[in-house]
């Protein structure tokens, strides 16, 4: 909700409070002010001028030479705007004026002719783009004829306005109107409130002579009021209405449409104006739509309706979707002279169903869905009729035709002073509560410490004692509530083992060069079965589908983090970001039920996606692209950092490259996978060569031990020996490495593979793999014969187990 402070001042005296001070008070009372925006930048010496004459510049085709009366003097000004004309009232920056952007206006010569000042457009006056009326965005602003020459333009153009953006909770639908905000601010500031007059002069003719109203289902439409206004003149709205609408984010259209929008924002009550002559009937019938019935709405789209939709008809054909959007056939146009003004109450459920099925959401439907004030429906119609008479020259017919089955009663809430103080921990007196209720403008009866409060219908969120307790607390002031420290011994906070593991994992990955992302937990039908880890897939998880998804892209709870992570990767690559390394630590949602009856289980997983260059040193002309071994090295480093032994096994998985994929195992149990995406999937997602990993952190947590460990710094020198084996092609290098570590223990402290070779001097079907062995004894210097014995033992074991021999 956007709240114009200039508009708000019509109802409540804001005094000398700055916008920031007012926003702070409103926020402290329970409605968060999300932003403060000034309509225009500061300017001075800009006044209203009258164009006495306007002639073509003698030395330029596109410039005009104007004589402008600014009250105390007349100025000769050269203007390049295409819409400048004699007889206009315009905004004039006199010499010496300073416009937004520190633009100083001086006397100057243009094409040899003196110019003393500047005739301004709204943009030049500092009005922000979104507040610019479409028709004046490219030229100077032309003011109404009744404004006074020589006066400042700021109040006329609403340039001194400030807009507060409210972040409303769903229960505070009352603040979706300026009057609702006025009640709130008046209570906060303890000021009187001035409500708009609704009296309107009517003609002698009765509305019933022109229209009859029938409602088939009064549960869905308990109130319908029809007003007839004749002899209208369609024209632009007065500036004050247009200015207030623009401040609220609505562009002006014409006086009739603008007045219905103005009252919508003022009262929180949606209205709709039908062109009476295009109605071609003297009857309004509100009913459920017939199956497959059609209606072309104001957006020129044909809607196929069902019996779940409530429609307004002319007795036969639909002319509007109740509470959502009018039909194109009865739209108000420049030729309209008579309107039928609708003021109605539609059940939130009926409007919500239509919005969900059609995808149409508007300012009107939003208010109907949350519930409007039943005692403001007719009042809003009278207010609009009054404004249409004043600003469109309309003749309002007497006695609107109504169907009224609406409950206008107020809810009753009983509360006790002692119970309030017990709940809040306060010592509020009965007299203070009386003052709070008076500030809120709630009617009540008091019997000593007991209060019977009659919640006004504008506050439909107040139903029970706890609702009134909140009202007392927030008007009393949340910052005035007492606070206490916990009793007993205090303990310093500490991370749980799970939290510590997550933090350690994040610290390592960010130190390794990856960037954390947080993607959406919801995904679409195409992605829900993509890139699921093999140990997860073996369980046969069922996708959890939302009952009421906001969009098709967010229909299912994810079974893998990777699809949405890859979408983020593709989004950034499409914006020329080639070198990307992302990870996410988050939950997936698992269920084995076809039809969900219980909450799905959440499982914590770690996923990553890397593409482009991993490292680049331009000065040394070195660069390293991301590949299988880069990702494997990052994961090996992670498990080494966590002190958890992990093994990798070659695998073939769906959506993964058949030759560059491996599963990860802890204690012979698969806990995830890593490798390159399948080239076809990379092509489908517009990705370059991309490598991914997915790890089950629940299994990592089960294997993780947070016991401190210590390794003494070696006192004695180490001995390095290299060995190269000729092995069959199908032999896995990691298995040989594991055997060397097993046979060489405890003297062999570290084994590294540093070379793989196939080619000349190596038989066909064979490969040479070279290992570097580090020998060290913790308590003495190793002798050559000790190293040699261990070395020969390793060679013998590898030769026997793998049919290998040492490469000479």
ROVOKOL-194556 format. One record per residue (C-alpha): residue in three letters; x, y, z. Coordinates in pm, whole numbers, plus 50000, padded with zeros to 5 digits. Layout:
N
ALAXYZ/...
***
This chain:
808
UNK500005000050000/UNK501415033949892/UNK500345062650119/UNK500625098550000/UNK501235121450298/UNK499625151150121/UNK496515129750070/UNK496645117450430/UNK496755153450558/UNK493175157950432/UNK492015135250716/UNK494625138750994/UNK496795167751110/UNK500355154151090/UNK501775185151253/UNK505485191351199/UNK506495154951196/UNK509005146250926/UNK508165116550702/UNK510935096750872/UNK509565103951221/UNK506025094551116/UNK507275062350952/UNK509075052851274/UNK505935058051483/UNK503805037451242/UNK506365009351235/UNK506535008551614/UNK502755004851627/UNK502824972651425/UNK502584982551055/UNK505994981650894/UNK506895010850668/UNK508994994750398/UNK510145026250223/UNK509965064150206/UNK510035080749865/UNK509945117749782/UNK507835124749472/UNK510295150149332/UNK513625165749412/UNK513835199949575/UNK513605230749355/UNK512985267849412/UNK511895298849221/UNK509575278548994/UNK506245296548956/UNK503065295548752/UNK503265316248434/UNK500735326748170/UNK501825325447805/UNK500725359347667/UNK502095352247322/UNK503855324147140/UNK505575329546807/UNK508065310646593/UNK511715318046671/UNK513145340046391/UNK516275318846354/UNK515095283446438/UNK512245261846309/UNK511785240746623/UNK511955268646884/UNK509195292047001/UNK509575327647128/UNK507185332847421/UNK506225362247639/UNK505235348547979/UNK503515366648265/UNK504855353748599/UNK502905377648821/UNK505415404648920/UNK507005407048573/UNK506885394448217/UNK509705373248081/UNK510805365847726/UNK511535328447713/UNK512565306047426/UNK510965271647445/UNK511575240247239/UNK508575219947359/UNK506215209247077/UNK503075214747290/UNK503705251147390/UNK500895275047290/UNK499525309447363/UNK497005311247652/UNK498515282847854/UNK499345282648225/UNK502825267448257/UNK505605260848510/UNK508365287248477/UNK511845286148632/UNK512925322448665/UNK516545333548625/UNK518385323348943/UNK516235292649000/UNK517995259849082/UNK516365228648940/UNK517015192549048/UNK520485180548952/UNK521865214949050/UNK520765229648716/UNK521035267548750/UNK518795288848529/UNK520485319348382/UNK519745346248127/UNK521165334747795/UNK520935338547418/UNK519555311047197/UNK520185315446823/UNK520825352246882/UNK517635359547086/UNK517565366747460/UNK515885340747685/UNK515115348948050/UNK514175316548223/UNK512815282448129/UNK509375267448075/UNK509615233448245/UNK508415198248194/UNK507575176048491/UNK510775156448437/UNK512815188648454/UNK511055197148779/UNK512435164748928/UNK509295143348912/UNK510335106948900/UNK509575086748586/UNK506935064548744/UNK504895094948856/UNK504855110948510/UNK501495111548330/UNK501935094947990/UNK500475124347797/UNK502955149947933/UNK506115128747953/UNK507545143847633/UNK506545180447668/UNK506005208847911/UNK503335205848175/UNK500165225848105/UNK498335236648421/UNK494585242148472/UNK493225276448385/UNK492055283648740/UNK495525283748901/UNK496965317449009/UNK499795332848809/UNK502975338949008/UNK502335312349275/UNK504695282949340/UNK504025251949129/UNK505025227049402/UNK501615223649574/UNK499725224949242/UNK501795196349095/UNK502115177749426/UNK505905180449401/UNK506185184149779/UNK504545150349843/UNK506165120450015/UNK504975084349971/UNK505225058050245/UNK505175021750137/UNK503384999250388/UNK504264962350417/UNK500894950350544/UNK500254917050710/UNK497224898050571/UNK495054905950876/UNK495324943850832/UNK493094947750527/UNK491674979150689/UNK494904997450603/UNK494404990750230/UNK492515023750227/UNK493435059750302/UNK490655061950561/UNK491955030250727/UNK495425045650739/UNK493925077950871/UNK492245059351161/UNK495565042551236/UNK497665074351227/UNK495055094051423/UNK495225067451697/UNK499035067951702/UNK499245105951717/UNK496095109851932/UNK494645134351681/UNK491045139151558/UNK490095124751220/UNK488195143650951/UNK486085120650734/UNK485005131250383/UNK481455143350331/UNK479175119450141/UNK476145141850089/UNK475175145749727/UNK472435165949562/UNK470135142849367/UNK467535148449097/UNK463815142249129/UNK463985110848915/UNK464275077049082/UNK467075052748996/UNK464495024448988/UNK462995039548673/UNK466245031048492/UNK467474998748646/UNK466344968148840/UNK468744945949040/UNK468384908849113/UNK470904886449293/UNK470474848749261/UNK473044838449524/UNK473064863249812/UNK475624842350002/UNK478194852349741/UNK476804887349682/UNK474904899249992/UNK474894935849886/UNK474564951949542/UNK473904989049499/UNK473295004949159/UNK473645042849112/UNK472725061148793/UNK474585093348698/UNK473455110848378/UNK474725138848152/UNK478375132548229/UNK481235149848050/UNK484235127048005/UNK487405147748049/UNK490695147448240/UNK490455146148619/UNK491225176748833/UNK494955178348920/UNK494505169049285/UNK492815135949198/UNK495375128048927/UNK498255136949161/UNK496975114749442/UNK496405085449206/UNK499905088449060/UNK501385089649410/UNK499545057049483/UNK500925040949168/UNK497865044548942/UNK498015064048614/UNK495055087448549/UNK492745078648256/UNK489655101048266/UNK487495116848534/UNK484985088048562/UNK487535059848584/UNK489825080848804/UNK487035088349053/UNK486215051249093/UNK489925044449150/UNK490175073949389/UNK487295060949601/UNK488735025849586/UNK491915038949750/UNK490125062949981/UNK487485039150119/UNK489055005450036/UNK485804997349852/UNK486054987149485/UNK483545003049248/UNK482834997848881/UNK481305021348625/UNK479325006548334/UNK478325026648028/UNK474545025848084/UNK473645030547718/UNK475845001247613/UNK474184979447875/UNK471194975547639/UNK468994965547929/UNK467254979048235/UNK468264949648450/UNK471314938348646/UNK471334901448731/UNK474114887348949/UNK474454849648909/UNK476894821148869/UNK478264817948518/UNK477034789748302/UNK479504762648203/UNK481604773347900/UNK479994808147901/UNK482254834847748/UNK483144870547840/UNK485594895047682/UNK487144914547968/UNK488594949747963/UNK492014936147866/UNK490454924147537/UNK490894887447627/UNK488124861947597/UNK487484842947919/UNK485894808347928/UNK483834806948246/UNK482454779448467/UNK479784776048734/UNK482404784648998/UNK482564820648871/UNK480234848648979/UNK479274872848701/UNK477334905048657/UNK474924903048364/UNK472494926148188/UNK469804900348255/UNK471154876947990/UNK474834880347890/UNK477764885748131/UNK479144921248142/UNK481694917348425/UNK483534892248643/UNK482244900348990/UNK484904918249194/UNK487674911848941/UNK487294929548606/UNK484624945648391/UNK483674935248041/UNK484784953347727/UNK481204956247599/UNK480174981447869/UNK483475000247908/UNK483295037747972/UNK484535056747664/UNK484815093147557/UNK481255090847418/UNK479765079247750/UNK477125102547896/UNK475395080048152/UNK476985054948385/UNK475655027948610/UNK477885028648916/UNK478214995449098/UNK478964994249473/UNK478834958249590/UNK480054933349847/UNK481314900749699/UNK482304871349919/UNK486104867149940/UNK485834830349843/UNK483974838449520/UNK486514864549413/UNK489464842449512/UNK488144813949296/UNK487784836448992/UNK491264851449041/UNK492814816949073/UNK491104803448760/UNK491644834048537/UNK494984846648666/UNK493484881748687/UNK494544900648998/UNK493784937349054/UNK493554963649325/UNK489834955549347/UNK490164917749372/UNK492894921149636/UNK490544940649862/UNK487534917949803/UNK489684887349877/UNK490774901650212/UNK487284914350298/UNK485874949750272/UNK483994969750535/UNK480264961650499/UNK479344995850640/UNK481415014050380/UNK479994998450062/UNK477085022150010/UNK479055051550153/UNK481715046449885/UNK479035047149617/UNK477655080049755/UNK481175095049772/UNK481825085649408/UNK478445099549302/UNK479295132149479/UNK482635135049299/UNK481095126148961/UNK478595154349007/UNK481345178949106/UNK483995169748850/UNK482075154048563/UNK478945175848573/UNK476795145248636/UNK473175144048750/UNK472735118049025/UNK469365100349032/UNK467635095849367/UNK467625064349578/UNK470065038549441/UNK468575004249373/UNK469824979749636/UNK469794943049730/UNK470914942150093/UNK471304909250281/UNK474614920150435/UNK475494915850801/UNK476304950950928/UNK476764941151293/UNK479904946951499/UNK481844919251671/UNK481814919852052/UNK484954912652253/UNK485094910952634/UNK488354919252814/UNK489544924753169/UNK492194949053293/UNK493884923553521/UNK494084897553245/UNK495584923253008/UNK498274932453261/UNK498934895753336/UNK499504888152968/UNK501594919152897/UNK503464921253224/UNK502314957253261/UNK500444978653511/UNK498004996153276/UNK495075012453454/UNK491455011053344/UNK491625048053269/UNK494555042553031/UNK492615015152852/UNK489685039052811/UNK492085064052652/UNK493465037252418/UNK489965026552308/UNK489005062852247/UNK492125067852034/UNK491185036851833/UNK487595050151806/UNK486125017451933/UNK482755018652109/UNK482735001052446/UNK481014996352779/UNK482944996053106/UNK482034978253428/UNK484884985053671/UNK487744963953531/UNK485664946453265/UNK485244960652916/UNK482824950552642/UNK484304963252318/UNK482344966551994/UNK484924962651718/UNK483984984351419/UNK483274965951094/UNK486294982850933/UNK488454961651167/UNK487384926651065/UNK490634912651207/UNK489334917651561/UNK487394886851671/UNK488694874852009/UNK490314887352330/UNK493874882052196/UNK493104905551906/UNK492114933152146/UNK495124925152365/UNK497334932452064/UNK495504965252000/UNK496054976552360/UNK499734966352349/UNK500614983652023/UNK498835016452103/UNK500295015952455/UNK503665011352283/UNK505684979452239/UNK508764998752350/UNK506985006652681/UNK506414970152768/UNK508644958753057/UNK511354933153003/UNK513124909253238/UNK516264888053220/UNK516004850253265/UNK516474837753621/UNK519024811553720/UNK522464803553585/UNK523264816953243/UNK525094795552993/UNK527104807252698/UNK525584797652366/UNK527224771252151/UNK526734755551812/UNK525254720851788/UNK527284694251611/UNK525074697951305/UNK525494735751298/UNK529254732251344/UNK529494707751055/UNK527534730850827/UNK529754759950921/UNK532934739650863/UNK531704728050522/UNK530864763750418/UNK534174777150546/UNK536124751250351/UNK534224755550022/UNK534404793450034/UNK538104791050115/UNK538484768149812/UNK536944794949588/UNK533264785349562/UNK530434810149615/UNK527344801849820/UNK523924803949656/UNK520404799549791/UNK517994787349523/UNK514254780749535/UNK513114749249717/UNK510334745149460/UNK510794733349104/UNK508824722948797/UNK507714689948645/UNK510654687848402/UNK513284692048675/UNK511784671648958/UNK513314638448845/UNK516614652948717/UNK520034646248876/UNK518804626649177/UNK521654609449360/UNK521714571349307/UNK521304562349676/UNK518254585249686/UNK516804571349364/UNK517054535949500/UNK514504545349768/UNK511934554549502/UNK510964588849642/UNK507664603849530/UNK507584640649427/UNK505654662249673/UNK503234684049476/UNK501764716149619/UNK497984718049637/UNK497954754749532/UNK501224763549353/UNK501774800149265/UNK503154789848925/UNK503964758848719/UNK507674765448778/UNK507134761449152/UNK504794731449170/UNK507004704849336/UNK509294703249641/UNK512764695249512/UNK514394660949524/UNK517734675449416/UNK519334709449458/UNK521204707249127/UNK518454716348871/UNK517764750549025/UNK521504755649083/UNK522134749048714/UNK519354773648622/UNK521204800048824/UNK524424790748644/UNK522704793848303/UNK521174827448402/UNK524594841748486/UNK526304826548183/UNK523684843247963/UNK524894876148113/UNK528524870948013/UNK529704855548341/UNK531804826148218/UNK533844815348522/UNK531434803648790/UNK531784781049094/UNK528634777749305/UNK527624756149598/UNK524464753149806/UNK523864736250139/UNK520154730450175/UNK517264706350220/UNK515524682849982/UNK512084668550060/UNK511454631250055/UNK508214611750072/UNK507244576149979/UNK503514583849960/UNK501664587549630/UNK499114609649806/UNK500784629450082/UNK499244623750424/UNK502194632850646/UNK504874659350624/UNK507764649350394/UNK511174642250548/UNK513844668650499/UNK517374657150416/UNK520364680650419/UNK522484679050103/UNK525464697449958/UNK525474704749585/UNK527864723749362/UNK528194734248998/UNK531424746948839/UNK532234758948488/UNK534794780248302/UNK538294787548431/UNK539264775648779/UNK542484795648795/UNK544174821848578/UNK547484840148619/UNK547674864348322/UNK551174876648408/UNK552584841348405/UNK550234832148116/UNK548874803348320/UNK545274792048331/UNK543434760948441/UNK539924751648329/UNK537524733648559/UNK537654696148496/UNK536824663148664/UNK539984663248875/UNK539504699048997/UNK536094689749139/UNK537374656749275/UNK540254675149441/UNK537874700049605/UNK535794671349746/UNK538854651449860/UNK540074682750035/UNK536674687150203/UNK536604651650339/UNK540234654250444/UNK539354686750627/UNK536514668350804/UNK538784638250867/UNK536374614150701/UNK537824587550467/UNK536044587350130/UNK536444566549816/UNK535374572849457/UNK534014546749216/UNK533444551348845/UNK529744551948759/UNK527284557848478/UNK524314578948584/UNK521384595248397/UNK522064631048282/UNK525814626548352/UNK528724621948109/UNK529204584048071/UNK532994585848105/UNK533404613948358/UNK531234604548652/UNK531874588248990/UNK529984579949307/UNK531354588349652/UNK531364562649930/UNK531884563950306/UNK532344529750469/UNK531284513350139/UNK527994532650140/UNK527144556249851/UNK526664591649978/UNK526574611349650/UNK528064615949305/UNK530204639849103/UNK531274645348743/UNK530464663148420/UNK526924669248299/UNK525904650147990/UNK526654671447680/UNK523004668747565/UNK521794682847900/UNK524404710647878/UNK523044719347534/UNK519414719047652/UNK520244742647941/UNK522554765247732/UNK525514756847953/UNK529194753947869/UNK531134723647994/UNK529884720548352/UNK530874698348647/UNK528634691148944/UNK528624672949276/UNK525914662249520/UNK526654649549874/UNK524324635650141/UNK525324656150445/UNK523154634650673/UNK525554605550604/UNK528554628550646/UNK527184639550983/UNK526774603051089/UNK530454596651008/UNK531754629651144/UNK533524631351477/UNK534314664551638/UNK536964650251869/UNK540124671651867/UNK543104653951711/UNK546814661051723/UNK549704648551511/UNK553184654651645/UNK555544673051414/UNK558044647351282/UNK561524649751438/UNK563234626651188/UNK563754630750813/UNK561544614350551/UNK562534593550249/UNK560774595949912/UNK560664567349664/UNK558954566949325/UNK557634535949155/UNK555904530648819/UNK553824499448749/UNK552774485748413/UNK549104476348465/UNK546194464248256/UNK544054492748122/UNK541014482148327/UNK542884483048660/UNK541734512148875/UNK544624533548996/UNK542944540249331/UNK542824503149415/UNK546584500349364/UNK547084531249579/UNK544984516049859/UNK547044484049849/UNK550334503349866/UNK549044522150173/UNK547904489550335/UNK551124469850268/UNK553454499150338/UNK551914508250676/UNK553114520850916/UNK556234534250746/UNK554514547250430/UNK552854579550542/UNK551634592550207/UNK551014579149855/UNK550404601749556/UNK549764593549189/UNK551824617248976/UNK551864602648624/UNK549804581248387/UNK551324571348052/UNK550264551147747/UNK552164550347422/UNK555644541747301/UNK557424514547502/UNK554194504847681/UNK552444473547543/UNK548994477547387/UNK546224472947643/UNK548554483947921/UNK549214516548103/UNK551974530048325/UNK550984546048654/UNK553654562548870/UNK553314565949247/UNK555334587049491/UNK555784570849835/UNK556794590450145/UNK558524569950419/UNK558944582650773/UNK559374568151121/UNK558174588251422/UNK560994577251656/UNK564124572451444/UNK565884578951114/UNK565044551650863/UNK567874530550723/UNK568114522850350/UNK567584485750405/UNK564334491950598/UNK562974512950315/UNK564134487450058/UNK562444458450238/UNK559144477050250/UNK559544487749888/UNK560114452149766/UNK557194439449972/UNK554914464849801/UNK556214455549454/UNK555654418549520/UNK552114423449650/UNK551054446149361/UNK552594422549106/UNK550754392549252/UNK547374409749296/UNK547184429548972/UNK549524410548738/UNK551704441348723/UNK555414447048689/UNK557714475948757/UNK558434497948458/UNK562194499948397/
***
